[in-house]
Amino acid sequence: MTLVGVLAIAILANVVQFQSIDSVAPQNYQAVNRNISSNIVEIVSQDTAVKNIYGPYWALSEHQPDAVIQLSADDAEIFPLLQFVVMGYGRADSFSLASESLADVTSLDELLASPAVYATTTGLASGHGHSEENWHYIRGECSHDGPSELVIGHLMDETDHALVFVDSCLLPNGGLSE
């Protein structure tokens, strides 16, 4: 009987001690963790590091899934990396490399000043071809019956190059050449 009592006290002490340790641990190290959702994308998007890597692609999948996307010619070296995230997380219909450079066609200031822009989302990207750079997702009033058409490329912002996702209709000539 004494042994059962000692064992019960030891178990109770472990549970109390475990709860105090678990409550101060980072969320991904907690043994007992209750999330408000069962949606894995919603859960991991609360993590800043994950949001920095996948944020622009999640925004793309939320607003323009099944888009036809071109990558600016001057970003050809990151094409394989971006193809994975644009097609997977961004849920794009197709992803190709343009023969023109986005920077040769327009500037970030020109895009942001366009009266046809109706929404702009920004953030800080890192990982998958990005090295701590700003990103801009610029959507315009496009009138076409098919899927959305976008261009991804780097443009100069106030500090350095920024990764820009822009509706093709906001560009001169309606986009870039393939």
C-alpha positions in Angstrom: 0.0 0.0 0.0 2.9 2.3 0.8 4.5 1.6 -2.6 1.2 2.5 -4.4 1.0 5.8 -2.4 4.6 6.7 -3.2 4.0 5.9 -6.8 0.8 8.0 -6.9 2.7 11.0 -5.3 5.5 10.6 -7.9 3.1 10.6 -10.8 1.2 13.6 -9.5 4.5 15.5 -8.9 5.6 14.6 -12.5 2.3 15.8 -14.0 2.4 19.1 -12.1 6.1 19.7 -13.0 5.5 18.6 -16.6 2.6 21.2 -17.0 4.8 24.0 -15.8 7.7 23.0 -18.1 5.3 22.5 -21.1 3.6 25.9 -20.6 6.8 27.9 -21.1 8.1 25.8 -24.0 7.8 27.1 -27.6 4.6 25.9 -29.2 6.4 23.4 -31.5 8.1 21.8 -28.5 5.0 21.5 -26.3 3.8 18.0 -25.7 0.2 19.1 -25.1 -0.6 21.6 -27.7 -4.1 22.7 -28.7 -4.5 24.7 -31.9 -7.6 26.7 -32.8 -7.7 25.0 -36.2 -6.9 21.6 -37.8 -5.8 23.3 -41.0 -2.0 22.8 -41.2 -1.4 25.9 -43.4 -3.3 28.1 -40.9 -1.3 26.6 -38.0 2.2 27.0 -39.6 1.4 30.4 -41.0 1.4 31.7 -37.4 5.1 31.0 -37.3 7.0 34.1 -38.5 9.9 32.1 -40.2 7.4 30.0 -42.1 5.3 33.1 -43.1 8.5 34.8 -44.4 9.2 31.9 -46.7 5.7 31.0 -47.9 3.7 34.2 -47.3 3.7 35.5 -50.9 2.8 32.1 -52.3 0.0 31.6 -49.9 -1.3 35.1 -50.8 -1.2 34.0 -54.4 -3.1 30.8 -53.8 -5.7 32.6 -51.8 -6.4 35.4 -54.3 -5.4 34.0 -57.7 -5.2 30.2 -57.7 -4.7 28.6 -61.1 -2.8 31.6 -62.4 -0.5 31.5 -65.4 2.8 32.9 -64.2 6.0 34.1 -66.0 9.3 34.6 -64.3 11.4 37.6 -65.3 14.4 36.6 -67.5 16.9 38.1 -65.1 15.8 35.6 -62.4 16.5 32.5 -64.4 18.9 31.1 -61.8 16.1 30.7 -59.2 13.6 29.3 -61.7 13.8 25.7 -60.3 13.3 26.8 -56.7 10.4 29.2 -57.5 8.7 26.6 -59.7 8.3 24.3 -56.7 6.8 26.9 -54.4 4.7 28.7 -57.1 3.2 25.5 -58.4 2.8 23.9 -55.0 2.0 26.6 -52.4 0.9 29.2 -54.9 -1.3 26.6 -56.8 -0.4 28.2 -60.2 -1.6 26.5 -63.3 1.7 27.1 -65.2 5.0 28.7 -64.6 7.4 29.7 -67.4 10.5 31.8 -68.0 10.0 35.0 -69.9 12.5 36.2 -72.5 12.3 39.8 -71.1 13.3 41.3 -67.8 10.6 42.9 -65.6 13.1 45.7 -64.7 13.5 46.6 -68.4 9.7 47.1 -68.8 8.7 49.0 -65.6 9.7 50.1 -62.1 8.1 49.4 -58.7 7.2 53.1 -58.4 5.4 53.1 -61.7 3.5 49.9 -60.8 2.4 51.3 -57.4 1.3 54.6 -58.9 -0.9 53.0 -61.5 -4.6 53.9 -61.1 -5.5 50.3 -62.2 -4.0 48.8 -59.0 -6.7 47.8 -56.5 -4.7 45.8 -54.0 -1.1 45.6 -52.8 0.2 43.2 -50.2 3.8 43.4 -48.9 6.1 41.4 -46.6 9.6 40.3 -46.0 10.8 37.1 -47.8 13.6 34.8 -46.8 14.4 31.3 -48.1 13.8 29.5 -51.4 15.9 31.9 -53.5 15.3 35.0 -51.4 17.7 36.6 -49.0 15.8 38.8 -46.6 14.1 40.9 -49.3 10.8 42.8 -49.4 8.1 41.3 -51.6 5.1 43.1 -53.2 2.0 41.4 -54.5 0.3 43.9 -56.8 -3.1 43.2 -58.2 -4.9 45.2 -60.8 -8.3 45.5 -62.5 -7.8 43.0 -65.2 -10.6 42.1 -67.7 -10.0 38.7 -69.2 -12.1 35.6 -69.2 -9.3 33.1 -68.7 -7.1 32.5 -65.7 -5.1 35.3 -64.1 -1.8 36.1 -65.6 1.1 37.3 -63.5 4.7 38.1 -63.7 7.3 37.5 -60.9 10.5 39.4 -60.9 12.9 41.6 -59.0 12.6 45.4 -59.1 14.4 48.1 -57.1 12.6 49.4 -54.0 13.8 52.1 -51.6 16.5 49.9 -50.2 17.4 47.0 -52.5 15.8 44.6 -54.9 12.3 43.5 -54.0 10.5 40.4 -55.3 7.4 41.6 -57.1 4.3 39.6 -58.1 2.3 41.7 -60.5 -0.8 41.2 -62.7 0.3 41.2 -66.3 -2.4 43.7 -67.2 -0.5 46.4 -65.2 2.5 46.0 -67.4 3.1 47.8 -70.8 2.0 45.5 -73.6 0.1 43.3 -71.1 3.1 41.3 -69.9 6.4 39.9 -70.9 7.4 37.9 -74.0 8.1 34.2 -73.7 
